[in-house]
Amino acid sequence: MSSKSAITAHRTTFSALFAVLLVLVASTLCALPAAADGEEAPPTVWSLTPAPQDGEDDRVSFRFDVPPGENAEDAVELTNFSAQEATFTLEAADGVVSDSGVFDILRPGEENAAAGQWIELDQQEVTVPADETVTVPFTITVPENATPGDQPAGIAASVSTGDSEDVSMVSRVGARLHLRVDGEVEPTLAVNDMEVDYHQNWNPFAPDTATVTYTVVNDGNVRLGVEQALHSSGPFGIAGADQQPEPIREVLPGGEAQVQV
């Protein structure tokens, strides 16, 4: 008895640039579908951006402040730059920060626990003709018992391609959604599980080193960036040393970041 297992990879691209010219580049992705009969298939190139609003034609993300029990409406624009029509899957999902510190949303099949499940798209599968744009409205409904603070999420348009039935690549382009639920803001960070590993130099005239590891935890309800500074010293404060690790761009509420210096 034998069985097959399908392998699926994914990548998501989120726009995070401010220059209008570069926004299009950052929020556009090219996927190469499997070719038939040895012929090279034409590429699928598309973008997903916030739909223009009065006075906000160059938005790179969505921003909402919504009280519990209320809703908000907006729309995304899905543009197909390809020479042929293409069908895309639209989905909303909770926001996460990857191990590399980059914002992303949950992978397909992972269950939303917060804002991702509050977003209702008017369409979840959209066919866009070549060189055309389709606008897809959506509604955010915040539950009465929603936790105040930041509830990150995103909307993604994806195309699945593959060379066989067992291997496929899911390419996604995303528009980030900054949602803050009205209520008391509590910015709180903690440093946990600090460990120091001391390394003595074999050369008695050279300085020794220490590797410090710790976890920065966001115990509050708003997303926070982190500036870091370390100071070490020997007995009675002698032989001090200072180090400034790279800032942590973003730690989401309930999230954490691992640091090694």
C-alpha positions, 0 to 999 in steps of 0.5 A, spaced: 500 500 500 502 506 498 500 513 499 502 520 496 504 527 499 503 533 496 508 538 498 506 546 498 510 552 499 508 559 500 511 566 499 507 572 501 509 579 499 507 585 503 508 593 500 512 597 505 514 603 501 512 610 501 514 612 494 508 611 489 513 609 484 516 604 488 509 601 491 507 598 485 514 594 484 513 592 492 506 590 491 507 586 485 509 579 484 510 574 478 509 567 478 510 562 472 505 557 471 507 550 469 508 550 461 504 545 457 507 540 452 514 543 453 512 551 451 514 556 456 508 559 459 506 566 460 508 569 466 502 572 471 503 578 474 499 582 479 498 587 485 493 587 491 493 594 494 488 599 498 482 601 493 483 609 492 479 614 497 478 621 497 485 624 498 488 618 500 490 615 493 497 612 494 495 608 501 500 602 502 496 599 507 489 600 511 488 603 518 482 603 522 480 605 529 473 601 531 469 600 537 467 593 539 461 591 536 462 596 530 464 595 523 468 598 518 468 598 510 473 598 505 476 595 498 482 592 495 484 593 488 486 587 484 490 588 478 492 583 473 498 586 469 499 579 465 497 578 457 492 573 459 486 573 464 487 570 471 483 567 477 486 569 484 484 566 491 482 572 496 483 571 503 484 575 510 488 572 515 491 574 522 497 578 522 504 575 524 511 577 525 516 571 522 522 569 525 526 574 521 522 580 523 518 580 517 510 582 517 506 576 514 499 573 515 498 566 517 499 560 512 493 557 508 490 552 512 492 555 519 486 557 523 485 565 525 484 567 532 482 574 531 482 580 526 482 575 520 476 572 522 472 578 523 474 580 515 468 578 510 470 579 503 465 580 498 469 575 493 474 569 495 475 567 488 476 573 482 477 572 475 481 578 472 481 580 465 488 581 462 491 588 464 484 590 468 483 591 475 477 589 479 475 592 486 473 587 491 469 590 497 470 588 504 467 589 511 470 588 518 466 587 524 469 587 531 465 583 536 463 586 542 468 582 547 474 584 542 480 585 546 482 593 546 488 594 542 492 592 536 489 587 532 494 586 526 491 582 519 492 582 512 488 580 505 492 576 500 491 575 493 494 568 491 495 564 485 497 556 486 502 553 481 506 547 480 510 542 475 506 536 478 500 534 482 504 533 488 508 539 488 506 546 488 508 553 489 503 558 492 505 565 491 501 571 495 501 578 494 498 582 501 495 588 503 497 590 510 491 591 515 492 595 521 486 595 526 486 598 533 480 596 537 478 602 541 479 601 549 485 602 554 492 602 551 497 598 555 504 598 552 508 593 556 514 589 554 518 584 558 525 581 557 525 574 559 530 568 560 536 571 559 542 567 559 550 569 559 555 564 556 562 566 557 568 564 553 575 565 555 580 567 550 586 562 549 590 568 549 591 571 556 592 578 553 586 578 549 579 580 551 574 575 553 567 574 550 560 573 552 554 571 548 547 574 551 541 571 549 534 573 551 527 573 549 523 580 548 515 579 550 510 584 548 505 583 554 501 589 552 495 590 547 499 594 542 505 593 537 511 596 539 518 597 536 524 596 541 531 599 542 536 595 545 542 597 549 546 592 553 552 593 559 556 588 562 561 589 568 566 585 572 566 585 580 565 592 583 563 595 576 570 594 573 572 592 566 565 594 563 563 593 556 557 596 552 553 593 546 547 596 542 544 590 538 540 592 532 533 595 534 527 590 533 522 593 528 516 590 531 513 585 536 506 584 536 501 584 542 502 577 545 508 576 540 516 575 542 522 576 539 529 572 540 535 576 541 542 573 541 548 578 542 
